[in-house]
C-alpha cells in the first residue's frame, strides 16, 4: 500500500465505519495483538464483539505514520480517555486487507530535571 492509501484507511474514515465495513478491511485471518496484557483478539466475530462491548471508545488522533508496502507503524493519541495516553501500532497487510494489528500503550513520563539543558520541551 502507498502512504496515501494507508493514511486514508487509518484516518477519520476508519472510525466512522460500521462493524460490517470494518470486517471488509480486515483479512479473514485477522488478529489484534496486545502484548502488554498478553491478549490476542482473533477473527471478525471476536473483534466485532470486542468493539461493540468497549465502554465509550475513544477516537484516535494519528501523530505519525511510517512504513512501506505491507508494514506500517502508527503513532497516535486516543482522545477522551481522561488523560494523555500514547499508542504505537504496527499494522501489517496481507493481500490488501489488514492482517495483524499489534498495539502498545504508554502513559506520559515526567522528564527528569538533569537533562533539561539538552532537551526541548514538546507539548
C-alpha positions as CSV (number, residue, x, y, z in Angstrom):
1,X,0.0,0.0,0.0
2,X,1.1,3.6,-0.5
3,X,1.4,6.1,2.3
4,X,-1.7,7.9,1.0
5,X,-3.8,4.8,0.9
6,X,-2.8,3.9,4.5
7,X,-3.5,7.4,5.7
8,X,-6.9,7.3,4.1
9,X,-7.6,3.9,5.6
10,X,-6.5,4.7,9.1
11,X,-7.8,8.3,9.2
12,X,-11.3,9.5,10.1
13,X,-12.9,7.2,7.6
14,X,-11.9,4.2,9.6
15,X,-13.6,5.4,12.8
16,X,-16.9,6.1,11.1
17,X,-17.3,2.6,9.5
18,X,-19.9,0.1,10.6
19,X,-18.8,-3.2,12.1
20,X,-19.5,-5.0,8.8
21,X,-17.5,-2.4,6.8
22,X,-14.7,-2.8,9.3
23,X,-14.7,-6.6,8.7
24,X,-14.2,-5.9,4.9
25,X,-11.0,-4.0,5.7
26,X,-9.5,-7.0,7.6
27,X,-8.0,-10.2,6.4
28,X,-10.1,-13.4,7.2
29,X,-7.2,-14.5,9.5
30,X,-7.0,-11.0,11.2
31,X,-5.7,-10.7,14.7
32,X,-5.2,-7.8,17.1
33,X,-2.2,-8.4,19.4
34,X,-2.0,-6.6,22.8
35,X,1.5,-7.7,24.1
36,X,1.3,-5.7,27.3
37,X,-1.7,-7.5,28.5
38,X,-0.9,-10.8,26.8
39,X,-4.1,-10.8,24.7
40,X,-4.9,-11.7,21.1
41,X,-8.3,-11.0,19.6
42,X,-8.6,-13.3,16.6
43,X,-11.2,-13.2,13.9
44,X,-14.0,-10.9,12.8
45,X,-16.6,-12.2,15.2
46,X,-14.4,-11.7,18.3
47,X,-13.2,-8.2,17.1
48,X,-16.8,-7.1,16.4
49,X,-17.9,-8.2,19.8
50,X,-14.9,-6.5,21.5
51,X,-15.7,-3.3,19.6
52,X,-19.4,-3.3,20.5
53,X,-18.7,-4.1,24.2
54,X,-16.0,-1.4,24.5
55,X,-17.3,1.2,27.1
56,X,-17.1,4.6,25.4
57,X,-14.3,4.0,22.9
58,X,-12.0,7.0,22.3
59,X,-11.3,8.5,18.9
60,X,-7.8,8.3,17.7
61,X,-5.6,11.2,16.6
62,X,-2.7,9.9,14.4
63,X,0.5,11.8,15.0
64,X,2.9,10.0,12.8
65,X,2.8,7.2,10.1
66,X,5.9,5.5,8.8
67,X,6.4,2.3,6.8
68,X,6.2,0.9,3.3
69,X,4.5,-1.9,1.4
70,X,2.7,-4.3,3.9
71,X,4.1,-3.0,7.2
72,X,3.3,0.4,8.8
73,X,3.8,1.9,12.2
74,X,1.3,4.4,13.6
75,X,2.0,6.7,16.5
76,X,-1.3,8.0,17.8
77,X,-3.0,9.7,20.8
78,X,-6.5,8.5,21.8
79,X,-8.8,11.3,22.8
80,X,-11.3,11.4,25.6
81,X,-9.6,8.8,27.8
82,X,-9.3,11.1,30.9
83,X,-5.6,12.0,30.4
84,X,-2.9,11.6,27.9
85,X,-2.1,8.2,26.6
86,X,0.1,7.1,23.7
87,X,-0.4,4.3,21.2
88,X,2.1,2.7,18.9
89,X,0.6,0.2,16.5
90,X,2.3,-2.0,13.9
91,X,-0.2,-2.6,11.1
92,X,0.5,-5.5,8.7
93,X,-1.4,-6.0,5.5
94,X,-1.7,-9.3,3.6
95,X,-3.1,-9.2,0.0
96,X,-4.7,-5.8,0.7
97,X,-6.6,-6.2,4.0
98,X,-5.2,-5.7,7.5
99,X,-3.8,-9.0,8.7
100,X,-2.2,-8.1,12.0
101,X,-2.5,-5.1,14.3
102,X,-0.1,-5.1,17.3
103,X,-0.7,-2.3,19.8
104,X,1.4,-0.9,22.7
105,X,0.1,1.7,25.1
106,X,2.0,4.1,27.3
107,X,1.5,7.0,29.7
108,X,3.5,10.2,29.5
109,X,6.6,10.4,31.7
110,X,7.9,13.4,33.6
111,X,11.2,14.4,32.2
112,X,14.0,14.5,34.8
113,X,15.5,17.9,35.6
114,X,19.1,16.7,35.0
115,X,18.6,16.5,31.2
116,X,16.7,19.8,30.7
117,X,19.8,21.6,29.4
118,X,19.9,19.3,26.3
119,X,16.2,18.9,25.6
120,X,13.5,21.0,24.1
121,X,10.1,20.7,25.7
122,X,7.3,19.5,23.3
123,X,3.6,19.8,24.0
